[in-house]
């Protein structure tokens, strides 16, 4: 069964509590449950990780090189600052989908640029937590096409 890693960056552990007017009321556990259920229907093994630490996210990307067929990543604020995460993603050979819960293009100017987008095979923003499901459905197609 293909394995998909869903990686989440800083402050996403507070999903559902932090700025619900922007990020909604669903928690990261809700996202984990919905992605696991959808993954099972799509024939995917889904593993979700979250860290507030850039190096831990880099380490998870390195681990994905051996363990995963695809990556969904919501790097949070690291989208706009982390060349290290971009460099790590560039070592991963499978498909990568970048997800943002909010529409980063309707927010502050500094959020309009994402380093991660340079590596991503697709970018989903502004769909709320449904963006994870959309990304998972797309990765199922990409992984099947590669297999």
PyMOL commands that set and color helices and strands:
alter all, ss='L'
color gray80, all
select helices_A, chain A and resi 12-14+20-23+28-42+54-67+76-80+83-89+104-106+109-111+116-118+130-146
alter helices_A, ss='H'
color red, helices_A
select strands_A, chain A and resi 2-8+44-50+70-74+95-100+122-125
alter strands_A, ss='S'
color yellow, strands_A
deselect
rebuild
show_as cartoon
